[in-house]
């Protein structure tokens, strides 16, 4: 039986980037908006398979009444499967530090 990640990877257009995007939501519990904001510089992907994702606030204005966490960045651990998928996507598309990770193949 195919998983949704396998199905996404098999799609002829944008399948691999879709798989990496869905994996970041499923395996790191990111909200779609958080995943879309990820840039290469926001991911720490070690050779041993460990990794972290630096999550930025979703552009919401911070007010004095907001909690301390509002507007703050935080780190989310990335499992080995997600690290491997993100490394492959960054390499496949030859992404640079300022590039967004999840962009459709046709731009």
Helices and strands as residue ranges (DSSP letters): H 4-9, H 15-28, H 32-36, G 40-42, E 43-45, E 51-55, E 74-78, H 80-92
